[in-house]
């Protein structure tokens, strides 16, 4: 093992070339509110943590774009039912 390595001609972010036919992904940098980040980190932990937090974020964005996110009224009804069940 060398004491020093020369990275002056390295390419940042190019570790493994993409596979043809694989789903494309684009690396971006965004600022996310702390409460949202906490939510998606908890969701990732609930899924076993193997996929990390980007997967639940992608799923939520995909549901929103496709219009399959639950309506507010449906979510409210579900929450009320759960609370009534747990109180009874």
Buried (B, 14 or more C-beta within 10 A) or exposed (E): EEEEEEEEEEEEEEEEEEEEEEEEEEEEEEEEEEEEEEBBBEBBEEBEEEEEBEBBBEBBEEEEEEEEBEEEEEEEEEEEEEEEEEEE
